[in-house]
Amino acid sequence: MFISLRLKHLILPVVLAICIISAITICIFTGSKPTSLEASTSSAKEIKLPILMYHGIRKDNSAQNKYVISPDEFESDLKYIKENGYETIVVADLLEYFDNGKALPKKPIMITFDDGCLNNYTYAFPLLKKYNAKMILSPIGKCIDEYSKNGDKNPAYAQADWNTLREMSDSGLVEIQNHTYNMHASIGRVGASQKIGESDEEYRKNLSEDLKKFNERMKAELNITPTAFTYPYGAISKNSPDIIKELGFRASFDCSEKLNHIKSEADLHELHRFIRPHNKSSAEILSKIE
C-alpha cells in the first residue's frame, strides 16, 4: 500500500506535465498563424534558375563562333527546352512572384540576348513565336538611335531600330532591358566599369547619366521603363552594384557561368548566365546546367 501511494505521488506530476506540453503543442500547430519552423521553411524556398546568354544569329557558317550561332542551333535549344519540361520566363515574371506571389513554372529558364543585333529579330523572333517562348533582349541605346536613322537592315551587322523593338515588345514574348546608352565600348573603359583614375564621384555621375538616358529613350519610344541592367562583358566595378540599385533597377545580369539559386529578391542582382556557343548540342549545354 505504501509503495502504491508513493508511485501515485510520483506519476501524477509527470502525467500532468505531459498533458500540458501536449496541449501547448496542439495549440501552436493548429493555430492560424504559421510557426517559426513553418515560416523559416517557407522563406527558404529556392528557385533554381538557369539562364542562357546569346548574342548573334547568322546563317553564314564562317561567321559562327562563341558568340554567334546558327538559326538551327537556336531552334534546337527551343525544342530541347520544351521537350524537357522547361518554361521560359522574363524579369517581370520574377517580380510578379516576389511582389504578388504569382507562381513560377516548376522548371523556369531564361533566354537572354545581348547587344540588340537585327538578326535577333530576323531569326530568333520568328522561332520564339513558333515555340511560344520568351526572351530578354538588352540592346545598346546609341545603336538603336543610329540604325533608326540610317535605315540599314543588313542582318549580318545591323542593329535593331525602334520600330523593330516595338514590334518585338508588343508581342509579349520579348522583354527589353538596359545595356547602357553609350558605355558598351567607350574608350578607356571596359563595358560600364570604372575607368582607371576616374573618381568614385565621376563614375557615379557618368554611369547614372548614361543609364538614365537609355531609360528616357525607352520611355519616349516604347513607353517602357527597364527593370534590369545587363552588364556589358560582365564587367562590374566595386561601386557598380550600389549605383544600379539606387537607379531603381531590381535585377541585373552578369556573365559568370553558374546556376542561380534564388531565395529572395536580393538574389536577382548579378544573375549568372551560361554562354551558348556555336557547335555544341542543346543537350551538351543544358545537361551541364542540370
Sequence and secondary structure as in RCSB ss.txt:
>XXXX:A:sequence
MFISLRLKHLILPVVLAICIISAITICIFTGSKPTSLEASTSSAKEIKLPILMYHGIRKDNSAQNKYVISPDEFE
SDLKYIKENGYETIVVADLLEYFDNGKALPKKPIMITFDDGCLNNYTYAFPLLKKYNAKMILSPIGKCIDEYSKN
GDKNPAYAQADWNTLREMSDSGLVEIQNHTYNMHASIGRVGASQKIGESDEEYRKNLSEDLKKFNERMKAELNIT
PTAFTYPYGAISKNSPDIIKELGFRASFDCSEKLNHIKSEADLHELHRFIRPHNKSSAEILSKIE
>XXXX:A:secstr
 HHHHHHHHHHHHHHHHHHHHHHHHHHHHHSSS  HHHHHHHHT  EEE EEEE EE S GGG SSSEE HHHHH
HHHHHHHHTT EE  HHHHHHHHHH     SSEEEEEEEE BHHIIIIIHHHHHHHT  EEEEE HHHHHHHHHH
    TTT B  HHHHHHHHHTTSEEE B  SS SS TT STTS  TT  HHHHHHHHHHHHHHHHHHHHHHHS  
  EEE GGG   TTHHHHHHHTT  EEE      EEESSGGGGTTB  EE  TT  HHHHHHHH 
